[in-house]
């Protein structure tokens, strides 16, 4: 589920540099993210300024899917990582399984100021991306599909389609296609969602599994419309492909910061966590990559120009058009059951 | 003697026996002994369907690889040395390209706007692009391409060892070339056929990237089930159980094959 960014060599390098300078700093943490262009962007926007302001050293590591490593590290009783940037669901699930530190928000004022839906006892949201309806402008030069109901309407919008091979966001999209309002989705009516998905299933050419694959499908014209992550679509568009997307009925998703249980540098980690969601640092992130700040106060700092803000998934007006994914629901027993049901749905 | 091989035994113990043993242990131990993971594998029909599809694809790939590989190996065996080196190099050459790159190359060839569809449309053979990829067909094509060397090389090795005198003897007794081939050469090459088929079949059972990228999401093979199990059940036991079942099926296949042919031969030792 974490393949949204490329796992780049650059970050391994960054990590190595971090480690080399680690020895002579008094206070340090090890921070883990998902690598690639994304980790480079946050290094410039958030990590370096935070390290400078706090006078700490931030060692970096990167891994596309942190979950198995979190489990093994905490399970062994001697974690080497402190702070992890990972899909919010991992933080919640980890919190429930005793793998994450419970956060004391009195020490994290920046986090405490964020809307309640953007944080949990174990995490604060760090950046937002969105699963949006994207389409080829060649196939749809005008009257482009603009809602999930349009995506499901194969008569009015003939063309080849792709969806993500994962229940996250796909079930939400199915329910919106069936007329459920974006703010009335949870708890998901799983039966209704799968029933609606059965309807579109014969028309889905590809069920993609990685972000790179979704971008390639759109770029090569293999499909005419698909659900994709906004950053992937805009990257393809920047390279000249005739593709566009709408935030209407997008599913807003986030990665969050959380701290491993028994982290070696717990106190510094908490300080860093607060600093990392500082509105100004947060506002710097979208200047380097197409993801939105996790802290909505970033939009009040005047760092992000209005025309840039309009492109970002978590900009308040854009966020209002979308559904905010409930990671709490997805990590509940009902959510986990829905996730398991996906496997049999795919193979029927 | 034991003193000489003991470092090697230690390496094997550390690199193979321990991890596989740990894998098997994980599949039955989660806060106490449990067979829950195996119960799931043997009772839920998703698993049956995946195993069945994996075996079907592996059989198809093996069969096609044999059809394509046998003539190539035969040609390499029957031409002068220089030519056979050239043929074998061409067979081995794709080995040096990453599987991922080859999967994407097949996408470029087979997809809707790919080279093959564009060409067929240009020459007016088709009006609508053919669905060549994002299905089982595309998976099989790319997998055959990747596994073909594993068929050709054991075949060639076996054919090399068939004495030419036997064919000449057959000819001198009045048999036509096709009859000598059918009665002498083909039976003598069968161990190679079995060796190649076993290699290709077993390797195919564990394929991951190719069906993931070219299968369009519907072609789910067992290895993908392993990774999906880590995601779905958040515990390695579930994935380990699938891996153990796959491993046991492979061992069973090797066992059956070993009744007919020395395993050394399958693994290319003799």
HADDOCK unambig.tbl for C-alpha pairs under 7 A between the chains (distance, minus, plus):
assign (segid A and resid 165 and name CA) (segid B and resid 217 and name CA) 6.48 0.50 0.50
assign (segid A and resid 205 and name CA) (segid B and resid 216 and name CA) 6.94 0.50 0.50
assign (segid A and resid 206 and name CA) (segid B and resid 134 and name CA) 6.16 0.50 0.50
assign (segid A and resid 206 and name CA) (segid B and resid 216 and name CA) 4.46 0.50 0.50
assign (segid A and resid 206 and name CA) (segid B and resid 217 and name CA) 6.26 0.50 0.50
assign (segid A and resid 207 and name CA) (segid B and resid 216 and name CA) 5.47 0.50 0.50
assign (segid A and resid 207 and name CA) (segid B and resid 217 and name CA) 4.65 0.50 0.50
assign (segid A and resid 208 and name CA) (segid B and resid 216 and name CA) 6.71 0.50 0.50
assign (segid A and resid 208 and name CA) (segid B and resid 217 and name CA) 6.30 0.50 0.50
assign (segid A and resid 220 and name CA) (segid B and resid 113 and name CA) 6.86 0.50 0.50
assign (segid A and resid 221 and name CA) (segid B and resid 113 and name CA) 6.76 0.50 0.50
assign (segid A and resid 222 and name CA) (segid B and resid 111 and name CA) 6.68 0.50 0.50
assign (segid A and resid 222 and name CA) (segid B and resid 112 and name CA) 5.69 0.50 0.50
assign (segid A and resid 222 and name CA) (segid B and resid 113 and name CA) 6.63 0.50 0.50
assign (segid A and resid 339 and name CA) (segid B and resid 232 and name CA) 6.50 0.50 0.50
assign (segid A and resid 340 and name CA) (segid B and resid 232 and name CA) 5.89 0.50 0.50
assign (segid A and resid 344 and name CA) (segid B and resid 46 and name CA) 5.52 0.50 0.50
assign (segid A and resid 346 and name CA) (segid B and resid 218 and name CA) 6.39 0.50 0.50
assign (segid A and resid 347 and name CA) (segid B and resid 46 and name CA) 6.75 0.50 0.50
assign (segid A and resid 347 and name CA) (segid B and resid 218 and name CA) 6.43 0.50 0.50
